[in-house]
Amino acid sequence: MGCRDFEKGKVAIATLPNLSIEPIELDITSDASISKAFSAVQKDYGRLDVLINNARISRRALWQGLSLRQQYAQTIETNAISAACLTEALILLLRDLLTHASSSWRLSSVVLPEV
């Protein structure tokens, strides 16, 4: 599970009993972080079985003092552009799974409430 804050990720994983999930530090707004996560997953696992983009930022979580334009720009950068960049980077790790899967796989987006 990609986590911007590794320690918070470990705490979140602890609330998911009976699942084998490992945290990996990942800030989707950073190309260097995405590249580091790709390398770690490739080295440790060789592939990725599922990719769920759930990272997001809301306008109310943004810093005080930003103009409306800056708030929207940062929101779109994080929620859309960064998620697309992460997907593009990690799609190679999903390639073998997609190649051997039936034609019934799909790509979808789901918005979950904040926790």
C-alpha positions as CSV (number, residue, x, y, z in Angstrom):
1,M,0.0,0.0,0.0
2,G,1.5,3.3,-1.1
3,C,1.6,5.8,1.8
4,R,2.9,9.4,1.7
5,D,3.6,8.9,5.5
6,F,5.1,5.5,6.0
7,E,4.3,5.4,9.8
8,K,0.7,6.4,9.2
9,G,0.5,3.7,6.5
10,K,1.7,1.0,9.0
11,V,-1.0,2.1,11.4
12,A,-3.7,2.0,8.7
13,I,-2.6,-1.5,7.6
14,A,-2.8,-2.7,11.2
15,T,-6.5,-2.0,11.1
16,L,-6.9,-4.5,8.2
17,P,-6.6,-7.9,9.9
18,N,-5.9,-11.1,8.0
19,L,-4.5,-9.3,4.9
20,S,-1.0,-9.5,3.6
21,I,-0.3,-5.8,2.9
22,E,3.1,-4.1,2.9
23,P,3.5,-0.3,3.1
24,I,5.7,1.5,0.6
25,E,6.5,5.2,0.8
26,L,4.9,7.0,-2.1
27,D,4.0,10.6,-2.8
28,I,2.1,10.6,-6.0
29,T,2.9,14.3,-6.6
30,S,6.6,13.5,-6.9
31,D,8.0,11.8,-10.0
32,A,11.1,10.7,-8.0
33,S,8.8,9.1,-5.4
34,I,6.8,7.3,-8.1
35,S,10.1,6.0,-9.7
36,K,11.4,4.8,-6.3
37,A,8.1,3.0,-5.6
38,F,8.2,1.4,-9.1
39,S,11.7,0.1,-8.5
40,A,10.9,-1.2,-5.0
41,V,7.8,-3.1,-6.2
42,Q,9.7,-4.5,-9.2
43,K,12.6,-5.6,-7.1
44,D,10.6,-7.0,-4.2
45,Y,7.6,-8.5,-6.1
46,G,8.3,-8.4,-9.8
47,R,4.7,-7.4,-10.6
48,L,1.7,-5.6,-9.4
49,D,-1.6,-7.5,-9.1
50,V,-3.9,-4.5,-8.5
51,L,-3.6,-0.7,-8.6
52,I,-6.1,1.4,-6.7
53,N,-5.6,5.1,-6.9
54,N,-7.1,6.5,-3.8
55,A,-4.7,9.4,-3.1
56,R,-6.4,12.8,-3.2
57,I,-6.5,16.2,-1.8
58,S,-9.6,18.3,-1.2
59,R,-9.8,22.1,-1.4
60,R,-10.5,22.4,2.4
61,A,-7.2,20.5,3.1
62,L,-5.2,23.0,1.2
63,W,-3.0,25.6,2.8
64,Q,-4.5,28.9,3.9
65,G,-3.6,31.9,1.8
66,L,-3.9,30.2,-1.6
67,S,-6.0,31.8,-4.3
68,L,-8.9,29.9,-5.7
69,R,-7.0,29.3,-8.9
70,Q,-4.0,27.9,-6.9
71,Q,-6.4,25.7,-4.8
72,Y,-8.0,24.2,-8.0
73,A,-4.6,23.8,-9.7
74,Q,-3.2,21.9,-6.8
75,T,-6.4,19.8,-6.5
76,I,-6.3,18.9,-10.2
77,E,-2.5,18.2,-10.1
78,T,-2.9,15.8,-7.2
79,N,-6.3,14.1,-8.0
80,A,-6.0,13.8,-11.7
81,I,-2.6,14.4,-13.2
82,S,-0.6,12.7,-10.4
83,A,-2.9,9.7,-10.4
84,A,-2.5,9.4,-14.2
85,C,1.3,9.6,-13.9
86,L,1.4,6.9,-11.2
87,T,-0.8,4.7,-13.4
88,E,1.4,5.2,-16.4
89,A,4.5,4.4,-14.4
90,L,3.1,1.3,-12.8
91,I,1.2,-0.1,-15.8
92,L,4.4,-2.0,-16.8
93,L,4.1,-4.0,-13.6
94,L,0.5,-4.8,-14.4
95,R,1.3,-5.7,-18.1
96,D,1.8,-9.5,-17.5
97,L,-1.4,-9.7,-15.5
98,L,-3.3,-7.8,-18.2
99,T,-1.8,-9.9,-21.0
100,H,-2.8,-13.2,-19.4
101,A,-6.1,-12.0,-18.1
102,S,-9.4,-12.6,-19.8
103,S,-10.9,-9.8,-21.8
104,S,-13.2,-9.0,-18.9
105,W,-10.8,-6.8,-16.9
106,R,-11.6,-3.1,-16.6
107,L,-10.2,0.1,-15.4
108,S,-12.5,2.1,-13.1
109,S,-12.5,4.9,-10.6
110,V,-14.2,4.9,-7.2
111,V,-14.4,7.8,-4.8
112,L,-14.3,6.8,-1.1
113,P,-15.1,9.0,1.8
114,E,-12.3,10.5,3.9
115,V,-11.3,8.5,7.0
